């Protein structure tokens, strides 16, 4: 099973694009989603993950390094083979979400800030959701597309993604759900026209979803990253300094929308039931402030996200899918 988000094993994560050399693996997964029960596909993911565990030495090394750091923070020991198996389930369920194979009853909400998010949507205020490669960010996006959220109204959802490293996986999404591409925005193309489109989405109570845990390479930076000079923040993460992109948090300041950190965490790291806890935390930083305070608030928002992500990783390290040298500067 290929790694659709282009995790690199050494150097910057973008240096190794999609591991699959052809579209065959994605076509196979698409066919399985159309023909087979989802629990059976999840079971099939386990032997495939073992194959990649055996033959992906560099990723195995990075997995063990991360799990050792998470273990040092939690006082527990973790298995790299289980980490690979969890990743295989993530790939299946990421595709299943876009295929409409995930039902709302599989998503469990909690007494957190979900009600605030629903209230924002229903009052047409819209919000920016900052997600990560921890858990499965596609759950909420796909549920919204199929009108299976707790909101009583329909609303648009736009996901900002890096098209340059997910070409084959994006093609699979188009095969599974032809409407998916209408809701994807290329991170490298964000400019004034795109911002207007995003502001319109927010004015209709919509959601904008962006990943907050991967930086762009300087020579490939576009859109917001280019505007910010490929600026990064460096924060402590599991005991070592780690880079976080400025772009998502700069966008929050630009749009002045309510910001939420969202994590969809699988119930049981290797469970084939496909049930998730949807965790929603409203950021304690807003941008109704003088311009002189904006940069400090952008950094504060990014730091808060990094701290929240770190806590989630310590609780559920097998659901961390940045299997590359995350700490490289």
Sine and cosine of phi, psi and omega as CSV:
sin_phi,cos_phi,sin_psi,cos_psi,sin_omega,cos_omega
0.00,0.00,0.79,-0.61,-0.06,-1.00
-0.98,0.22,0.19,-0.98,0.01,-1.00
-0.96,-0.28,0.98,-0.20,-0.19,-0.98
-0.92,0.39,-0.35,0.94,-0.05,-1.00
-1.00,-0.09,0.16,0.99,0.17,-0.99
0.95,0.32,0.59,0.81,0.00,-1.00
-0.90,0.44,0.79,-0.61,0.06,-1.00
-1.00,-0.08,0.42,-0.91,-0.07,-1.00
-0.99,-0.11,-0.34,0.94,0.05,-1.00
-0.44,-0.90,0.52,-0.86,-0.10,-0.99
0.97,0.25,-0.20,-0.98,-0.03,-1.00
-0.92,0.38,0.53,-0.85,-0.11,-0.99
-0.89,0.46,-0.42,0.91,-0.02,-1.00
-0.97,0.22,-0.20,0.98,-0.09,-1.00
-0.94,0.34,-0.37,0.93,0.09,-1.00
-0.90,-0.44,0.97,-0.25,-0.12,-0.99
-0.92,0.40,-0.81,-0.59,0.06,-1.00
-1.00,0.07,0.75,-0.66,-0.08,-1.00
-0.92,0.38,-0.49,0.87,0.01,-1.00
-0.92,0.38,0.76,-0.65,-0.01,-1.00
-1.00,0.04,-0.26,0.97,0.06,-1.00
-0.66,-0.75,0.07,-1.00,-0.02,-1.00
-1.00,0.05,0.01,1.00,-0.12,-0.99
-0.86,0.52,-0.70,0.71,-0.03,-1.00
-0.89,0.46,-0.64,0.77,0.01,-1.00
-0.94,0.34,-0.62,0.79,0.04,-1.00
-0.89,0.45,-0.62,0.78,0.03,-1.00
-0.90,0.44,-0.70,0.71,0.02,-1.00
-0.90,0.44,-0.65,0.76,0.04,-1.00
-0.86,0.50,-0.72,0.70,0.02,-1.00
-0.89,0.46,-0.65,0.76,0.02,-1.00
-0.89,0.45,-0.63,0.78,0.00,-1.00
-0.91,0.42,-0.50,0.87,-0.02,-1.00
-0.99,0.12,-0.41,0.91,-0.17,-0.99
-0.92,-0.39,-0.45,0.89,-0.19,-0.98
-0.91,-0.41,0.46,-0.89,0.12,-0.99
-0.88,0.47,0.62,-0.79,-0.09,-1.00
-0.88,0.47,-0.63,0.78,0.05,-1.00
-0.86,0.52,-0.57,0.82,0.01,-1.00
-0.93,0.38,-0.61,0.79,0.03,-1.00
-0.92,0.39,-0.63,0.78,0.03,-1.00
-0.89,0.46,-0.67,0.75,0.02,-1.00
-0.89,0.46,-0.65,0.76,0.00,-1.00
-0.90,0.43,-0.40,0.92,-0.01,-1.00
-0.93,0.38,-0.44,0.90,-0.08,-1.00
-0.92,0.40,-0.78,0.63,0.03,-1.00
-0.90,0.44,-0.52,0.86,0.05,-1.00
-0.91,0.41,-0.65,0.76,0.01,-1.00
-0.91,0.42,-0.56,0.83,0.02,-1.00
-0.91,0.41,-0.61,0.79,0.05,-1.00
-0.86,0.51,-0.72,0.69,-0.01,-1.00
-0.94,0.33,-0.53,0.85,0.06,-1.00
-0.88,0.47,-0.66,0.75,-0.03,-1.00
-0.94,0.35,-0.66,0.75,-0.17,-0.99
-0.98,-0.21,-0.02,1.00,0.02,-1.00
-0.94,-0.33,0.97,0.25,-0.10,-1.00
-0.87,0.49,-0.69,0.73,-0.05,-1.00
-0.92,0.38,-0.65,0.76,0.05,-1.00
-0.92,0.39,-0.59,0.81,0.05,-1.00
-0.87,0.49,-0.66,0.75,0.03,-1.00
-0.89,0.46,-0.71,0.70,-0.02,-1.00
-0.92,0.40,-0.61,0.79,0.04,-1.00
-0.87,0.49,-0.72,0.69,-0.02,-1.00
-0.90,0.43,-0.59,0.80,0.01,-1.00
-0.91,0.42,-0.73,0.68,0.02,-1.00
-0.88,0.47,-0.72,0.69,-0.04,-1.00
-0.90,0.43,-0.54,0.84,0.07,-1.00
-0.91,0.41,-0.63,0.77,0.01,-1.00
-0.93,0.35,-0.67,0.75,0.05,-1.00
-0.91,0.41,-0.61,0.80,0.02,-1.00
-0.91,0.41,-0.61,0.79,0.03,-1.00
-0.90,0.44,-0.55,0.84,0.00,-1.00
-0.98,0.19,-0.48,0.88,-0.08,-1.00
-0.97,-0.26,-0.24,0.97,-0.05,-1.00
0.97,0.24,0.37,0.93,-0.01,-1.00
-0.84,-0.55,0.23,-0.97,0.08,-1.00
-0.93,-0.37,0.59,-0.81,-0.06,-1.00
-0.75,-0.66,0.43,-0.90,-0.07,-1.00
-0.97,-0.25,0.77,-0.64,0.02,-1.00
-0.91,0.41,-0.57,0.82,0.01,-1.00
-0.89,0.46,-0.59,0.80,0.06,-1.00
-0.93,0.36,-0.55,0.84,0.05,-1.00
-0.88,0.48,-0.70,0.71,0.03,-1.00
-0.90,0.44,-0.66,0.76,0.00,-1.00
-0.91,0.43,-0.64,0.77,0.05,-1.00
-0.89,0.45,-0.63,0.78,0.03,-1.00
-0.90,0.44,-0.64,0.77,0.02,-1.00
-0.88,0.48,-0.66,0.75,0.06,-1.00
-0.90,0.43,-0.61,0.79,0.03,-1.00
-0.86,0.50,-0.70,0.72,0.00,-1.00
-0.88,0.47,-0.71,0.70,0.00,-1.00
-0.88,0.48,-0.72,0.69,-0.09,-1.00
-0.97,0.24,-0.44,0.90,0.12,-0.99
-0.88,0.47,-0.73,0.68,0.02,-1.00
-0.94,0.35,-0.63,0.77,-0.02,-1.00
-0.89,0.45,-0.58,0.82,0.02,-1.00
-0.88,0.48,-0.70,0.72,0.00,-1.00
-0.95,0.31,-0.35,0.94,0.03,-1.00
-1.00,0.09,-0.03,1.00,-0.02,-1.00
0.98,0.21,0.34,0.94,-0.05,-1.00
-1.00,-0.04,0.02,1.00,0.05,-1.00
-0.96,-0.27,0.80,-0.59,-0.03,-1.00
-0.98,-0.18,0.41,-0.91,-0.06,-1.00
-0.87,0.50,-0.52,0.85,-0.02,-1.00
-0.91,0.41,-0.27,0.96,0.05,-1.00
-0.99,0.12,-0.15,0.99,-0.02,-1.00
-0.96,-0.27,0.82,-0.57,-0.05,-1.00
-0.95,-0.32,0.85,-0.53,0.01,-1.00
-1.00,-0.09,0.29,-0.96,-0.11,-0.99
-0.73,-0.68,0.13,-0.99,0.00,-1.00
-0.99,0.14,0.90,0.43,0.01,-1.00
-0.84,-0.54,-0.72,-0.69,-0.05,-1.00
-0.99,-0.14,0.27,0.96,0.03,-1.00
-0.88,0.48,-0.64,0.77,0.00,-1.00
-0.90,0.45,-0.59,0.81,0.05,-1.00
-0.91,0.42,-0.64,0.77,0.02,-1.00
-0.91,0.42,-0.69,0.72,0.03,-1.00
-0.88,0.47,-0.66,0.75,0.02,-1.00
-0.88,0.47,-0.66,0.75,0.05,-1.00
-0.87,0.49,-0.69,0.72,-0.01,-1.00
-0.89,0.45,-0.74,0.67,-0.09,-1.00
-0.95,0.32,-0.37,0.93,0.07,-1.00
-0.99,-0.12,0.24,0.97,0.08,-1.00
0.83,0.55,0.65,0.76,0.07,-1.00
-1.00,-0.10,-0.43,0.90,0.01,-1.00
0.93,0.36,0.21,-0.98,-0.04,-1.00
-0.34,-0.94,0.38,-0.92,0.11,-0.99
-0.97,-0.23,0.85,-0.53,0.04,-1.00
-0.98,-0.21,0.84,-0.55,0.07,-1.00
-0.97,-0.23,0.90,-0.44,-0.04,-1.00
-0.92,-0.39,-0.26,-0.97,-0.07,-1.00
-0.35,-0.94,-0.03,-1.00,0.13,-0.99
-1.00,-0.04,0.49,0.87,0.23,-0.97
-0.95,-0.31,0.74,-0.67,-0.07,-1.00
0.95,0.32,-0.40,-0.92,-0.09,-1.00
-0.81,-0.59,1.00,-0.07,-0.06,-1.00
-0.90,0.43,-0.35,0.94,-0.06,-1.00
-0.96,0.27,-0.26,0.97,-0.04,-1.00
-0.86,0.51,-0.81,0.59,-0.04,-1.00
-0.92,0.39,-0.63,0.78,0.00,-1.00
-0.88,0.48,-0.73,0.68,-0.04,-1.00
-0.95,0.31,-0.62,0.79,0.04,-1.00
-0.87,0.49,-0.64,0.77,0.02,-1.00
-0.91,0.42,-0.64,0.77,0.02,-1.00
-0.89,0.46,-0.54,0.84,-0.02,-1.00
-0.99,-0.16,0.28,0.96,0.06,-1.00
0.81,0.58,0.73,0.69,-0.02,-1.00
-0.85,-0.52,0.65,0.76,0.05,-1.00
-0.95,-0.31,0.00,-1.00,-0.01,-1.00
-0.98,0.19,-0.20,0.98,-0.01,-1.00
-0.95,0.33,0.57,-0.82,-0.02,-1.00
-1.00,0.03,-0.03,1.00,0.00,-1.00
-0.82,-0.58,0.40,-0.92,0.09,-1.00
-1.00,0.10,0.43,-0.90,-0.05,-1.00
-0.40,-0.91,0.48,-0.88,0.02,-1.00
-0.98,0.22,0.47,-0.88,0.07,-1.00
-0.73,-0.69,0.80,-0.59,0.07,-1.00
-0.88,-0.47,0.77,-0.64,0.02,-1.00
-0.95,-0.31,0.79,-0.61,0.03,-1.00
-1.00,-0.08,0.89,-0.45,-0.09,-1.00
-0.74,-0.67,0.27,-0.96,0.06,-1.00
-1.00,-0.09,0.98,-0.21,-0.05,-1.00
-0.91,0.41,-0.40,0.92,-0.16,-0.99
-0.95,0.32,-0.32,0.95,-0.08,-1.00
-0.90,-0.44,0.05,1.00,-0.05,-1.00
-0.75,-0.66,0.55,0.84,-0.11,-0.99
-0.84,0.55,-0.76,0.65,-0.05,-1.00
-0.94,0.34,-0.62,0.79,0.01,-1.00
-0.93,0.38,-0.62,0.78,0.07,-1.00
-0.89,0.46,-0.60,0.80,0.04,-1.00
-0.89,0.45,-0.65,0.76,0.04,-1.00
-0.90,0.44,-0.66,0.76,0.03,-1.00
-0.87,0.49,-0.63,0.78,0.03,-1.00
-0.90,0.43,-0.61,0.79,0.03,-1.00
-0.92,0.40,-0.65,0.76,-0.03,-1.00
-0.96,0.29,-0.72,0.70,-0.08,-1.00
-0.62,-0.78,1.00,-0.09,-0.06,-1.00
-0.84,0.55,-0.37,0.93,-0.02,-1.00
-0.98,0.17,-0.23,0.97,-0.12,-0.99
-0.87,0.49,-0.61,0.79,-0.08,-1.00
-0.91,0.41,-0.42,0.91,0.00,-1.00
-0.92,0.39,-0.25,0.97,-0.08,-1.00
-0.91,-0.42,0.26,0.97,0.02,-1.00
-0.95,-0.32,0.71,-0.70,0.02,-1.00
-0.87,-0.49,0.78,-0.62,0.01,-1.00
-0.95,0.30,0.85,-0.52,-0.02,-1.00
-0.86,0.51,-0.49,0.87,-0.03,-1.00
-0.98,0.21,-0.14,0.99,-0.07,-1.00
-0.93,-0.36,0.17,0.98,-0.07,-1.00
-0.94,0.33,0.86,-0.51,0.02,-1.00
-0.58,-0.82,-0.23,-0.97,-0.04,-1.00
-0.82,0.57,-0.68,0.73,-0.02,-1.00
-0.91,0.41,-0.64,0.77,0.01,-1.00
-0.91,0.41,-0.66,0.75,0.01,-1.00
-0.87,0.49,-0.65,0.76,0.05,-1.00
-0.87,0.49,-0.65,0.76,0.03,-1.00
-0.89,0.45,-0.66,0.75,0.01,-1.00
-0.93,0.37,-0.63,0.77,0.03,-1.00
-0.90,0.44,-0.59,0.81,0.06,-1.00
-0.91,0.42,-0.65,0.76,0.06,-1.00
-0.85,0.53,-0.72,0.69,-0.01,-1.00
-0.90,0.43,-0.61,0.79,-0.03,-1.00
-0.92,0.39,-0.32,0.95,0.04,-1.00
-0.99,-0.17,0.31,0.95,0.02,-1.00
0.97,0.24,0.35,0.94,-0.07,-1.00
-1.00,0.08,0.10,-0.99,0.00,-1.00
-0.89,-0.46,0.62,-0.79,0.14,-0.99
-0.90,-0.43,0.81,-0.59,-0.08,-1.00
-0.92,-0.39,0.77,-0.64,-0.01,-1.00
-0.61,-0.79,0.53,-0.85,0.01,-1.00
-1.00,0.03,0.71,-0.70,-0.09,-1.00
-0.92,-0.40,0.31,0.95,-0.10,-1.00
-0.79,-0.61,0.36,0.93,0.08,-1.00
-0.68,-0.74,0.75,-0.66,0.02,-1.00
-1.00,0.00,0.35,-0.94,0.07,-1.00
-0.99,-0.13,0.52,-0.85,0.13,-0.99
-0.95,0.32,0.59,-0.81,-0.07,-1.00
-0.83,0.56,-0.67,0.74,-0.09,-1.00
-0.96,0.27,-0.21,0.98,0.00,-1.00
-0.92,-0.39,-0.01,1.00,-0.08,-1.00
-0.88,0.48,0.71,-0.70,0.06,-1.00
-0.65,-0.76,0.03,-1.00,0.07,-1.00
0.82,0.58,-0.76,-0.65,-0.05,-1.00
-0.89,0.45,-0.62,0.78,-0.01,-1.00
-0.87,0.49,-0.67,0.75,0.00,-1.00
-0.91,0.41,-0.66,0.75,0.00,-1.00
-0.89,0.46,-0.51,0.86,-0.03,-1.00
-0.99,-0.11,0.21,0.98,0.00,-1.00
0.91,0.42,0.55,0.83,-0.05,-1.00
0.82,0.57,0.60,0.80,-0.03,-1.00
-0.91,0.42,0.62,-0.78,0.05,-1.00
-0.76,-0.64,0.42,-0.91,0.20,-0.98
-0.97,-0.25,0.53,-0.85,0.06,-1.00
-0.86,-0.50,0.85,-0.52,-0.02,-1.00
-0.76,-0.65,0.42,-0.91,0.11,-0.99
-0.90,0.44,0.70,-0.71,0.00,-1.00
-0.56,-0.83,0.94,-0.33,-0.06,-1.00
0.83,0.56,0.63,0.78,0.13,-0.99
1.00,-0.05,-0.07,1.00,0.02,-1.00
-0.71,-0.71,0.48,-0.88,0.05,-1.00
-0.91,0.42,0.68,-0.73,0.00,-1.00
-0.70,-0.71,0.58,-0.82,-0.01,-1.00
-1.00,0.08,0.67,-0.75,0.10,-1.00
-0.81,-0.59,0.62,-0.79,-0.05,-1.00
-0.95,0.31,0.56,-0.83,0.06,-1.00
-0.99,0.14,-0.45,0.89,-0.14,-0.99
-0.78,0.63,-0.80,0.60,-0.04,-1.00
-0.86,0.51,-0.57,0.82,-0.07,-1.00
-0.99,0.13,-0.50,0.86,0.15,-0.99
-0.91,0.42,-0.64,0.77,0.05,-1.00
-0.88,0.47,-0.64,0.77,0.04,-1.00
-0.85,0.52,-0.67,0.74,0.02,-1.00
-0.92,0.38,-0.61,0.79,-0.02,-1.00
-0.91,0.40,-0.67,0.74,-0.06,-1.00
-1.00,0.09,-0.38,0.93,-0.02,-1.00
0.82,0.57,0.58,0.81,0.02,-1.00
-1.00,-0.10,0.28,-0.96,0.13,-0.99
-0.89,0.45,0.64,-0.77,-0.05,-1.00
-0.90,-0.44,0.72,-0.69,0.04,-1.00
-0.79,-0.61,0.62,-0.78,0.18,-0.98
-1.00,-0.09,0.80,-0.60,-0.10,-1.00
-0.80,-0.60,0.73,-0.69,0.04,-1.00
-0.72,-0.70,0.80,-0.60,0.12,-0.99
-0.97,-0.23,0.95,-0.32,-0.14,-0.99
-0.95,-0.31,0.83,-0.55,-0.01,-1.00
-0.89,0.45,0.70,-0.71,0.08,-1.00
-0.98,0.18,0.97,-0.26,-0.12,-0.99
1.00,0.04,0.94,-0.35,-0.11,-0.99
-0.82,0.57,-0.57,0.82,-0.05,-1.00
-0.88,-0.47,0.40,0.92,-0.01,-1.00
-0.95,0.31,0.66,-0.75,0.05,-1.00
-1.00,-0.06,0.11,0.99,0.02,-1.00
-0.98,0.22,-0.42,0.91,0.03,-1.00
0.94,0.34,0.56,0.83,0.04,-1.00
-0.99,-0.13,0.61,-0.79,-0.09,-1.00
-0.77,-0.64,0.55,-0.84,0.21,-0.98
-1.00,-0.09,0.84,-0.55,0.04,-1.00
-1.00,-0.08,0.93,-0.37,-0.06,-1.00
-0.96,-0.27,0.82,-0.57,-0.10,-1.00
-0.80,-0.60,0.82,-0.57,0.01,-1.00
-0.78,-0.63,0.86,-0.51,0.04,-1.00
-0.97,0.23,0.76,-0.65,-0.01,-1.00
-0.92,0.40,0.60,-0.80,-0.01,-1.00
-1.00,0.02,0.31,0.95,-0.02,-1.00
-0.86,-0.50,0.75,-0.66,0.12,-0.99
-0.81,-0.59,0.15,-0.99,-0.10,-0.99
-0.87,-0.50,0.45,0.89,0.18,-0.98
-1.00,0.07,0.96,0.28,-0.14,-0.99
-0.53,-0.85,0.27,-0.96,0.10,-0.99
-0.87,0.49,0.47,-0.88,-0.02,-1.00
-0.85,0.53,-0.51,0.86,-0.03,-1.00
-0.91,0.41,-0.35,0.94,-0.02,-1.00
-0.99,-0.13,-0.09,1.00,-0.16,-0.99
-0.90,0.43,-0.72,0.69,-0.05,-1.00
-0.89,0.47,-0.63,0.78,0.03,-1.00
-0.90,0.43,-0.60,0.80,-0.01,-1.00
-0.96,0.28,-0.55,0.83,0.08,-1.00
-0.87,0.49,-0.73,0.68,0.01,-1.00
-0.91,0.42,-0.63,0.78,0.01,-1.00
-0.89,0.45,-0.63,0.78,0.03,-1.00
-0.91,0.42,-0.70,0.71,0.02,-1.00
-0.89,0.45,-0.66,0.75,0.01,-1.00
-0.90,0.44,-0.67,0.74,0.02,-1.00
-0.88,0.48,-0.66,0.75,0.04,-1.00
-0.89,0.46,-0.72,0.69,-0.01,-1.00
-0.87,0.49,-0.66,0.75,0.01,-1.00
-0.92,0.39,-0.64,0.76,0.02,-1.00
-0.92,0.40,-0.68,0.74,0.02,-1.00
-0.89,0.46,-0.67,0.75,0.00,-1.00
-0.86,0.51,-0.69,0.72,0.00,-1.00
-0.89,0.46,-0.65,0.76,0.02,-1.00
-0.91,0.41,-0.63,0.78,-0.02,-1.00
-0.91,0.41,-0.58,0.82,0.03,-1.00
-0.92,0.38,-0.60,0.80,0.00,-1.00
-0.95,0.30,-0.66,0.75,-0.10,-0.99
-0.70,-0.72,0.93,0.38,-0.12,-0.99
-0.90,0.44,-0.43,0.90,-0.01,-1.00
-0.93,0.37,-0.24,0.97,-0.02,-1.00
-0.98,-0.22,0.40,0.92,0.13,-0.99
-0.99,-0.13,0.86,-0.51,-0.14,-0.99
-0.90,-0.44,0.36,0.93,0.19,-0.98
-1.00,-0.02,0.97,0.23,-0.09,-1.00
-1.00,-0.04,0.95,0.32,0.05,-1.00
-0.37,-0.93,-0.03,-1.00,-0.04,-1.00
-0.97,0.25,0.99,0.12,-0.08,-1.00
-0.90,0.44,-0.41,0.91,-0.14,-0.99
-1.00,-0.06,0.06,1.00,0.00,-1.00
-0.94,0.35,0.64,-0.77,0.04,-1.00
-1.00,0.01,0.00,0.00,0.00,0.00
